[in-house]
Amino acid sequence: MNREALVVWGGWDGHTPEQSVNVFIPWLKKQGFGVTVSNTLDAYLDAGKLAGLSLIVQCWTMGTLTNDQRQNLCKAVAGGAGLAGWHGGIIDSFRQETDYQFMTGGQWVAHPGGCIPSQRVNIADRKHEITKGLADFEIKDSEQYYIHVDPGCRVLCTTTFSGQHGDPTQYKAGTVMPYAYTREWGKGRVFVACWGHTFKDFDVPEAKEIVQRGFLWAARK
């Protein structure tokens, strides 16, 4: 029997949510997932269906959750459903929902300079199955996220701020920022990548591969 994945996209269109999830949906199907795609947060209202999922992939920037949507989503992950996503689609979602932020382990707070010409992503944990065997990589013409992150997360990748973008008294040169991480939540697993401003970020093979491996790691076995 196939493992079931729910892909939820929407919110601010500047993050190309539909195009971004479409990068991964064919791949998920090839991995044997039965895939349901939704562009409404009402997908989180069916608590019974959520409880049976192997994986929830979310790409929804900002927006608001109802109490039932939030409670059902958090309960499903605590019960063993994996949660995975990238950029604002997972850590700039539902800004008022601290329970959700606690679960995801991080929250976007700034992107100094907006889209910048280039940023380096460094593999910080080369032993984890998500990053093993992969090299550091460059992402061009994208946002470099400054986030607040739970120190209990396992950091897989980092990025370092050069001090050339934004106010250098606020974004100090040499600041090393967690840039992809994992987290366990109850019986569930959470994976977050900070890149993915638009679907074009996934033209970088390593950026795409890490997210795909993150899906497999997070998914309920």
ZADREN-204598 format. One record per residue: residue number from 1; residue in one letter; y, z, x of N, C-alpha, C, O in turn. Coordinates in steps of 0.05 Angstrom, whole numbers, padded with zeros to 5 digits, m for minus. Atoms other than C-alpha are relative to their C-alpha. Layout:
<pts>
k_r_n.v_n.w_n.u_ca.v_ca.w_ca.u_c.v_c.w_c.u_o.v_o.w_o.u
NUM_a_Y_Z_X_Y_Z_X_Y_Z_X_Y_Z_X
...
</pts>
This chain:
<pts>
k_r_n.v_n.w_n.u_ca.v_ca.w_ca.u_c.v_c.w_c.u_o.v_o.w_o.u
1_m_m00024_00000_00017_00000_00000_00000_00025_00000_00018_00026_00014_00038
2_n_m00025_00002_m00016_00070_m00018_00026_00015_00026_m00001_00016_00040_m00022
3_r_m00021_m00020_00001_00119_00035_00046_00024_m00011_m00014_00030_m00035_m00011
4_e_m00023_00009_00016_00180_00031_00001_00026_00007_00014_00030_00030_00022
5_a_m00027_m00004_m00011_00251_00023_00027_00021_m00007_m00020_00018_m00027_m00035
6_l_m00024_00005_00017_00316_00027_m00012_00023_m00006_00018_00030_00010_00036
7_v_m00024_00008_m00015_00376_m00010_00017_00023_00000_m00019_00024_m00014_m00039
8_v_m00024_m00003_00017_00443_00010_m00013_00024_m00008_00015_00030_00002_00037
9_w_m00024_00009_m00013_00506_m00027_00004_00024_m00001_m00019_00021_m00004_m00043
10_g_m00024_00001_00016_00578_m00027_m00019_00023_00014_00015_00023_00016_00039
11_g_m00024_m00013_m00011_00644_00009_m00009_00019_m00020_00012_00021_m00043_00003
12_w_m00021_00017_m00012_00699_m00019_00035_m00011_m00025_00011_m00030_m00025_00028
13_d_00012_00026_m00008_00687_m00093_00045_00006_m00008_00028_m00008_m00026_00039
14_g_m00007_00007_m00028_00719_m00095_00114_m00023_00004_00019_m00024_m00007_00041
15_h_00023_m00004_m00017_00653_m00070_00142_m00023_m00019_m00007_m00046_m00014_00001
16_t_00020_00021_00008_00616_m00131_00113_m00027_00012_m00008_m00047_00005_00004
17_p_00025_m00014_00006_00564_m00087_00079_m00023_m00019_m00009_m00046_m00015_00000
18_e_00022_00017_00009_00525_m00143_00044_m00011_m00017_00023_m00035_m00019_00027
19_q_00009_00016_m00022_00523_m00188_00105_m00015_00017_00021_m00035_00008_00033
20_s_00013_m00017_m00020_00503_m00129_00149_m00028_00008_m00008_m00046_00006_00008
21_v_00028_m00007_00009_00444_m00106_00107_m00018_m00024_00000_m00042_m00022_00005
22_n_00016_00024_00000_00422_m00178_00102_m00011_m00008_00028_m00030_m00023_00030
23_v_00011_00004_m00027_00412_m00178_00178_m00028_00013_00001_m00045_00003_00016
24_f_00024_m00016_m00004_00356_m00127_00169_m00021_m00002_m00023_m00044_00004_m00018
25_i_00019_00001_00023_00324_m00139_00100_m00024_m00017_00006_m00047_m00008_00001
26_p_00025_00016_m00006_00278_m00197_00123_m00018_00014_00020_m00042_00013_00018
27_w_00015_m00015_m00020_00257_m00155_00183_m00016_00023_m00013_m00039_00027_m00006
28_l_00014_m00022_00014_00240_m00095_00139_m00024_m00010_m00015_m00045_00002_m00015
29_k_00023_00012_00015_00196_m00139_00096_m00022_m00008_00018_m00046_m00004_00012
30_k_00021_00007_m00020_00160_m00165_00157_m00015_00024_00011_m00038_00022_00020
31_q_00013_m00025_m00010_00146_m00093_00177_m00018_00012_m00022_m00030_00033_m00017
32_g_00018_m00010_00021_00109_m00084_00111_00013_00018_m00021_00000_00030_m00037
33_f_m00014_m00016_00020_00163_m00048_00071_00004_m00016_m00026_00011_m00040_m00025
34_g_m00010_00011_00025_00172_m00062_m00002_00029_00007_m00002_00036_00031_00000
35_v_m00029_m00005_m00003_00248_m00069_m00005_00014_m00004_m00027_00011_m00025_m00040
36_t_m00018_00001_00023_00294_m00053_m00064_00028_00001_00010_00035_00018_00027
37_v_m00028_00001_m00009_00367_m00072_m00054_00018_00007_m00024_00014_m00003_m00046
38_s_m00018_m00008_00021_00423_m00041_m00094_00029_00000_00011_00034_00009_00033
39_n_m00028_m00002_m00007_00499_m00049_m00093_00014_00020_m00018_00038_00017_m00024
40_t_m00013_m00021_00016_00511_00012_m00136_m00012_00027_00009_m00036_00029_00015
41_l_00009_m00027_m00007_00506_00086_m00119_m00017_00012_m00022_m00029_00034_m00018
42_d_00019_m00010_00021_00469_00095_m00185_m00029_m00002_00009_m00046_00009_m00004
43_a_00027_00001_m00011_00408_00078_m00143_m00009_00028_00008_m00033_00033_00011
44_y_00006_m00028_m00007_00412_00152_m00125_m00005_00018_m00024_m00008_00042_m00021
45_l_00004_m00016_00024_00404_00175_m00197_m00029_00004_m00007_m00036_00023_m00022
46_d_00028_m00002_00007_00329_00164_m00201_m00014_00018_00020_m00024_00009_00041
47_a_00011_m00019_m00019_00304_00227_m00167_m00030_m00005_00006_m00039_m00001_00029
48_g_00029_00005_m00004_00231_00210_m00178_m00005_m00023_00019_m00022_m00022_00037
49_k_00003_00023_m00018_00238_00142_m00144_00008_00007_00028_m00005_m00001_00047
50_l_m00010_m00007_m00027_00278_00170_m00086_m00021_00017_00014_m00025_00014_00038
51_a_00019_m00018_m00013_00225_00223_m00074_m00024_m00015_00011_m00037_m00005_00030
52_g_00023_00015_m00010_00172_00169_m00064_00007_m00020_00022_m00011_m00034_00031
53_l_m00008_00019_m00020_00212_00128_m00014_m00009_00008_00028_m00010_00032_00034
54_s_00004_m00004_m00028_00194_00120_00058_00026_00000_00015_00030_00015_00034
55_l_m00025_00004_m00015_00264_00099_00080_00022_m00007_m00019_00019_m00023_m00037
56_i_m00025_00007_00013_00335_00096_00054_00019_m00011_00021_00025_00003_00040
57_v_m00020_00012_m00018_00382_00048_00090_00026_m00002_m00015_00027_m00015_m00036
58_q_m00025_00000_00014_00454_00059_00071_00022_m00013_00016_00025_m00008_00040
59_c_m00024_00012_m00012_00516_00016_00086_00022_00001_m00021_00027_m00018_m00035
60_w_m00020_m00004_00021_00570_00045_00042_00023_00017_00012_00021_00041_00015
61_t_m00023_m00014_m00013_00639_00062_00072_00018_00012_m00022_00024_m00001_m00042
62_m_m00016_m00015_00019_00681_00114_00036_m00014_00003_m00027_m00038_00006_m00027
63_g_00013_m00004_00026_00669_00120_m00039_m00004_00029_m00007_00003_00047_00009
64_t_00005_m00027_00010_00649_00181_m00079_m00027_00001_m00013_m00037_m00019_m00024
65_l_00025_m00005_00013_00584_00210_m00103_00003_00019_m00023_00020_00037_m00022
66_t_00001_m00021_00021_00571_00246_m00168_m00018_00022_00010_m00032_00019_00030
67_n_00017_m00022_m00008_00537_00313_m00163_m00029_m00007_00000_m00044_00000_00018
68_d_00028_00007_00002_00471_00284_m00186_m00008_m00020_00022_m00029_m00017_00034
69_q_00006_00019_m00021_00475_00226_m00137_m00004_00015_00027_m00023_00010_00042
70_r_00001_m00015_m00025_00489_00273_m00079_m00024_00018_00002_m00039_00018_00022
71_q_00023_m00019_00000_00437_00325_m00098_m00026_m00015_00003_m00044_m00007_00018
72_n_00025_00016_m00001_00383_00272_m00108_m00004_m00012_00027_m00027_m00011_00038
73_l_00002_00012_m00027_00398_00238_m00042_m00008_00021_00020_m00027_00017_00036
74_c_00006_m00021_m00020_00399_00302_m00001_m00028_00012_m00004_m00042_00018_00015
75_k_00027_m00011_00006_00336_00328_m00036_m00021_m00019_00009_m00042_m00010_00020
76_a_00020_00020_m00008_00299_00263_m00023_m00004_00000_00031_m00027_m00001_00040
77_v_00002_00000_m00030_00315_00265_00052_m00013_00026_00009_m00031_00026_00026
78_a_00012_m00025_m00007_00297_00339_00056_m00030_00000_m00006_m00046_00014_00007
79_g_00028_00001_00008_00232_00322_00022_m00017_m00019_00017_m00041_m00020_00013
80_g_00015_00017_m00018_00213_00270_00074_00008_m00029_00002_m00002_m00044_00019
81_a_m00010_00028_m00002_00248_00204_00060_00019_m00003_00024_00036_00015_00028
82_g_m00018_00004_m00022_00281_00176_00122_00027_m00011_m00009_00028_m00025_m00030
83_l_m00027_00011_00005_00356_00160_00122_00010_m00012_00026_00010_00000_00047
84_a_m00010_00014_m00024_00385_00109_00170_00024_m00018_m00007_00026_m00028_m00029
85_g_m00023_00017_00005_00449_00070_00178_00017_m00002_00025_00009_00007_00047
86_w_m00017_00005_m00023_00506_00050_00223_00029_00001_m00008_00036_m00003_m00031
87_h_m00029_00002_00003_00581_00056_00232_00010_00015_m00025_m00002_00035_m00033
88_g_m00011_m00013_00024_00623_00074_00171_m00018_00000_m00024_m00014_00015_m00043
89_g_00019_00001_00023_00565_00056_00125_m00016_00025_m00003_m00028_00029_m00024
90_i_00015_m00025_00003_00533_00123_00140_00017_00025_00008_00013_00046_m00003
91_i_m00016_m00024_m00008_00584_00169_00176_00029_m00003_m00007_00045_00013_00004
92_d_m00026_m00002_00013_00647_00149_00139_m00004_m00005_m00030_00012_m00018_m00043
93_s_00006_00001_00029_00615_00154_00070_00007_00027_m00013_00002_00048_m00001
94_f_m00003_m00023_00017_00637_00203_00016_00014_00023_00016_00002_00044_00020
95_r_m00015_m00018_m00018_00690_00239_00057_00003_00029_m00010_00006_00047_00006
96_q_m00003_m00027_00011_00694_00298_00010_m00026_00016_m00001_m00026_00039_m00008
97_e_00026_m00012_00005_00620_00313_00011_m00011_00012_00026_m00024_m00001_00042
98_t_00008_m00013_m00025_00607_00364_00065_m00031_00004_00001_m00042_00005_00023
99_d_00029_m00002_00000_00534_00372_00044_m00012_m00025_00011_m00032_m00024_00027
100_y_00009_00026_m00010_00524_00298_00058_00005_m00001_00030_m00012_m00010_00045
101_q_m00007_00001_m00028_00560_00304_00125_m00018_00018_00017_m00025_00011_00039
102_f_00018_m00019_m00013_00517_00364_00144_m00027_m00014_00005_m00039_m00012_00026
103_m_00026_00014_m00002_00455_00322_00130_00001_m00023_00021_m00018_m00026_00037
104_t_m00002_00023_m00019_00479_00261_00170_00006_00009_00028_00002_m00007_00047
105_g_m00005_m00011_m00027_00501_00304_00229_00025_m00010_00014_00029_m00004_00037
106_g_m00024_00010_m00013_00567_00269_00242_00019_m00011_m00021_00012_m00017_m00043
107_q_m00021_00011_00017_00632_00243_00213_00020_m00015_00017_00030_m00004_00037
108_w_m00022_00015_m00013_00679_00188_00236_00026_00013_m00004_00032_00024_m00026
109_v_m00027_m00010_00003_00749_00212_00250_00021_m00019_00010_00044_m00017_00001
110_a_m00020_00018_m00010_00784_00156_00288_m00014_m00024_00015_m00037_m00022_00023
111_h_00009_00022_m00018_00777_00088_00323_00025_m00009_00015_00039_m00028_00006
112_p_m00025_00005_m00014_00833_00087_00375_00003_m00030_00007_m00015_m00042_00019
113_g_m00005_00028_m00007_00864_00018_00382_m00010_m00019_m00021_m00006_m00043_m00018
114_g_00012_00018_00020_00827_m00010_00321_m00022_m00016_00014_m00038_m00005_00029
115_c_00019_00017_m00014_00785_m00069_00344_00010_m00004_00029_00032_m00013_00033
116_i_m00007_00003_m00028_00785_m00070_00420_m00016_m00022_00013_m00037_m00029_00002
117_p_00014_00024_m00012_00764_m00126_00467_m00029_00005_00008_m00046_m00012_00005
118_s_00027_m00005_m00009_00702_m00092_00494_m00005_00030_00003_00013_00046_00008
119_q_00008_m00028_m00005_00664_m00026_00497_m00029_00000_00010_m00045_m00017_00002
120_r_00027_m00003_m00012_00603_m00004_00536_m00015_00021_m00014_m00005_00043_m00020
121_v_00018_m00020_00012_00545_00031_00503_m00022_00006_00021_m00036_m00012_00031
122_n_00019_m00009_m00021_00502_00072_00552_m00024_00014_m00013_m00020_00030_m00031
123_i_00024_m00013_00009_00431_00093_00540_m00001_00028_00013_m00002_00030_00037
124_a_m00001_m00027_m00010_00432_00169_00547_m00028_00012_00001_m00033_00030_00018
125_d_00027_m00011_00001_00359_00184_00530_m00019_m00024_00002_m00024_m00038_m00018
126_r_00017_00023_m00005_00312_00133_00561_m00029_00006_m00006_m00046_m00012_m00002
127_k_00028_m00007_00006_00249_00170_00540_m00007_m00002_m00029_m00030_m00002_m00037
128_h_00005_00001_00029_00258_00166_00465_m00011_m00028_m00008_m00004_m00048_00004
129_e_00012_00026_00008_00217_00112_00429_00021_m00020_m00011_00015_m00044_m00011
130_i_m00020_00019_00010_00281_00083_00399_00014_m00015_00022_00022_m00038_00019
131_t_m00015_00012_m00022_00313_00068_00466_m00016_m00007_00025_m00006_m00020_00043
132_k_00017_00004_m00024_00255_00065_00515_00000_m00030_00008_m00006_m00047_m00008
133_g_00002_00027_m00011_00258_00003_00560_00025_m00017_m00004_00025_m00040_00005
134_l_m00024_00015_00005_00327_m00019_00537_00022_00006_00020_00024_00029_00030
135_a_m00022_m00003_m00019_00388_m00029_00581_00026_00006_m00014_00028_00002_m00039
136_d_m00027_m00003_00010_00461_m00009_00571_00010_m00028_m00009_00001_m00048_00000
137_f_m00010_00026_00010_00500_m00062_00533_00029_00001_m00007_00041_00023_m00009
138_e_m00029_00003_00006_00569_m00087_00515_00003_m00010_m00028_m00011_m00028_m00037
139_i_m00007_00009_00027_00599_m00095_00446_00029_m00009_00002_00047_00006_00011
140_k_m00027_00012_m00002_00661_m00140_00440_00013_m00002_m00027_00000_m00005_m00048
141_d_m00016_00004_00024_00717_m00144_00389_m00010_00017_m00023_m00015_00007_m00045
142_s_00010_m00019_00021_00694_m00083_00350_00015_00026_00004_00030_00030_00022
143_e_m00012_m00026_m00001_00715_m00012_00336_m00017_00019_00017_m00041_00019_00015
144_q_00013_m00021_m00015_00698_00044_00385_00005_00026_m00015_00028_00036_m00017
145_y_m00003_m00024_00018_00685_00105_00341_00004_00025_00016_m00010_00030_00036
146_y_m00003_m00028_m00008_00710_00175_00355_m00011_00016_m00023_m00001_00014_m00045
147_i_00013_m00015_00021_00666_00222_00316_m00002_00030_00006_00000_00038_00029
148_h_00008_m00028_m00002_00653_00295_00303_m00029_00001_m00006_m00039_m00008_m00027
149_v_00029_00001_00002_00579_00307_00314_m00012_00027_00003_m00003_00043_00020
150_d_00014_m00026_m00002_00532_00365_00304_m00014_00002_00027_m00028_m00016_00035
151_p_00012_m00003_m00026_00510_00393_00371_m00031_00002_m00001_m00044_00000_00019
152_g_00029_00000_00004_00439_00398_00342_m00012_m00027_00000_m00037_m00029_m00001
153_c_00011_00028_00000_00431_00322_00341_m00010_m00007_00027_m00001_00004_00048
154_r_00011_00011_m00025_00390_00287_00394_00015_m00026_00007_00012_m00046_m00008
155_v_m00017_00023_m00006_00437_00238_00428_m00016_m00020_00016_m00028_m00014_00036
156_l_00015_00022_m00013_00406_00171_00447_00018_m00018_00016_00010_m00027_00037
157_c_m00019_00018_m00014_00468_00131_00467_00027_00013_00000_00033_00030_m00017
158_t_m00028_m00009_m00002_00539_00146_00488_00019_m00023_00005_00010_m00045_00013
159_t_m00021_00019_m00009_00604_00109_00498_00022_00017_00013_00026_00041_00005
160_t_m00021_m00015_m00015_00662_00130_00544_00027_m00013_m00006_00030_m00037_m00004
161_f_m00027_00010_00006_00735_00124_00525_00016_m00005_00026_00016_00012_00044
162_s_m00014_00008_m00024_00777_00088_00577_00028_00012_00002_00039_00013_00024
163_g_m00028_m00009_00001_00844_00117_00556_00020_m00023_m00004_00044_m00018_m00005
164_q_m00018_00023_00003_00872_00047_00548_00007_m00006_m00029_00026_m00022_m00035
165_h_m00004_00006_00028_00869_00047_00472_00007_00025_m00016_m00006_00046_m00013
166_g_m00010_m00023_00014_00908_00094_00427_00016_00018_00018_00021_00012_00042
167_d_m00016_m00020_m00015_00948_00154_00449_m00017_00014_00021_m00035_00029_00013
168_p_00018_m00012_m00020_00919_00177_00516_00002_00030_00001_m00015_00043_00013
169_t_m00001_m00029_00001_00942_00248_00502_m00020_00010_m00022_m00026_00034_m00022
170_q_00019_m00008_00021_00894_00248_00442_m00028_m00010_00007_m00048_00003_00002
171_y_00026_00012_m00007_00838_00201_00467_m00001_m00002_00030_00004_m00023_00042
172_k_m00002_m00002_m00029_00831_00223_00539_m00020_m00018_00014_m00043_m00019_00006
173_a_00018_00017_m00016_00802_00176_00590_m00023_00017_00011_m00019_00040_00019
174_g_00023_m00014_m00009_00732_00196_00609_m00015_00016_m00021_m00036_00027_m00015
175_t_00014_m00014_00022_00714_00227_00542_m00026_m00015_m00006_m00026_m00039_m00013
176_v_00026_00012_00006_00639_00214_00531_m00007_00008_m00029_m00009_00031_m00036
177_m_00005_m00004_00028_00623_00205_00457_m00029_m00007_m00008_m00038_m00029_00000
178_p_00026_00009_00011_00554_00207_00424_00003_m00025_m00016_00022_m00027_m00032
179_y_m00004_00026_00013_00542_00137_00398_m00024_m00009_m00016_m00022_m00028_m00031
180_a_00023_00003_00018_00472_00137_00369_m00016_00026_00003_m00019_00037_00025
181_y_00014_m00025_m00001_00431_00198_00351_m00020_00002_m00022_m00020_m00013_m00041
182_t_00020_m00007_00021_00373_00226_00312_00004_00029_m00009_00016_00045_00005
183_r_m00002_m00027_00011_00368_00287_00269_m00023_00004_m00020_m00031_m00014_m00033
184_e_00021_m00007_00019_00314_00322_00229_00013_00017_m00022_00029_00035_m00016
185_w_m00012_m00014_00023_00332_00347_00159_m00022_00007_m00019_m00032_m00010_m00034
186_g_00023_m00007_00016_00279_00387_00124_m00024_m00014_00010_m00030_m00013_00034
187_k_00023_00016_m00008_00218_00343_00125_00008_m00029_00007_m00009_m00045_00016
188_g_m00010_00028_m00004_00261_00280_00133_00012_m00003_00028_00017_00016_00043
189_r_m00013_00007_m00025_00290_00244_00192_00025_m00018_m00005_00025_m00034_m00024
190_v_m00025_00015_00003_00360_00215_00200_00006_m00014_00027_00004_m00002_00048
191_f_m00008_00015_m00023_00381_00160_00248_00028_m00012_m00005_00033_m00023_m00027
192_v_m00027_00010_00002_00454_00140_00261_00007_m00016_00025_00003_m00007_00047
193_a_m00013_00015_m00022_00485_00085_00304_00029_m00004_m00007_00036_m00009_m00030
194_c_m00029_00001_00005_00560_00083_00312_00011_m00029_00001_00033_m00033_m00009
195_w_m00009_00028_00001_00566_00008_00324_m00007_m00012_m00027_m00020_00000_m00044
196_g_00006_00014_00026_00562_m00043_00267_00025_m00003_m00017_00023_m00004_m00041
197_h_m00025_00004_00015_00636_m00052_00248_m00003_m00023_m00019_00006_m00022_m00042
198_t_00007_00023_00017_00615_m00120_00221_m00028_m00009_00009_m00039_00000_00029
199_f_00027_00010_m00006_00549_m00157_00220_m00001_m00014_00027_m00023_m00017_00039
200_k_00000_00014_m00026_00571_m00193_00284_m00009_00018_00023_m00018_00008_00043
201_d_00010_m00018_m00021_00556_m00131_00325_m00029_m00003_00005_m00039_00002_00027
202_f_00029_00002_m00002_00483_m00144_00312_m00009_m00026_00013_m00033_m00032_00015
203_d_00006_00023_m00017_00487_m00210_00350_m00008_00010_00028_m00021_m00005_00043
204_v_00008_m00012_m00026_00478_m00164_00411_m00028_00010_m00003_m00034_00028_m00019
205_p_00029_m00006_00005_00402_m00159_00418_m00006_00030_00001_m00021_00040_m00015
206_e_00006_m00029_m00002_00402_m00086_00441_00011_00016_m00023_m00002_00035_m00033
207_a_m00012_m00014_00023_00448_m00064_00385_m00018_m00003_m00025_m00021_00016_m00040
208_k_00018_00005_00023_00402_m00096_00334_m00027_00014_00003_m00037_00026_m00015
209_e_00026_m00012_m00006_00338_m00072_00367_00000_00030_m00004_m00019_00041_m00015
210_i_m00001_m00029_00003_00359_00001_00369_00001_00007_m00029_m00012_00027_m00037
211_v_m00001_m00006_00029_00376_00000_00295_m00027_m00004_m00012_m00036_00012_m00029
212_q_00026_00006_00011_00310_m00032_00278_m00020_00022_00008_m00036_00032_m00009
213_r_00018_m00022_m00008_00272_00020_00319_00008_00026_m00014_m00010_00042_m00020
214_g_m00009_m00024_00015_00315_00074_00286_m00012_00001_m00028_m00019_00022_m00038
215_f_00012_00001_00027_00290_00051_00218_m00029_00009_00001_m00038_00026_m00015
216_l_00029_m00007_m00002_00217_00056_00240_m00004_00030_00007_m00022_00043_m00003
217_w_00003_m00028_m00007_00228_00124_00272_00006_00018_m00025_m00008_00038_m00029
218_a_m00008_m00017_00023_00263_00152_00209_m00019_m00001_m00023_m00022_00018_m00038
219_a_00017_00005_00023_00214_00123_00159_m00023_00020_m00002_m00036_00027_00018
220_r_00023_m00018_00005_00163_00170_00127_m00025_m00015_00007_m00029_m00038_m00002
221_k_00025_00013_m00009_00096_00155_00158_m00021_00000_m00022_m00043_m00010_m00018
</pts>
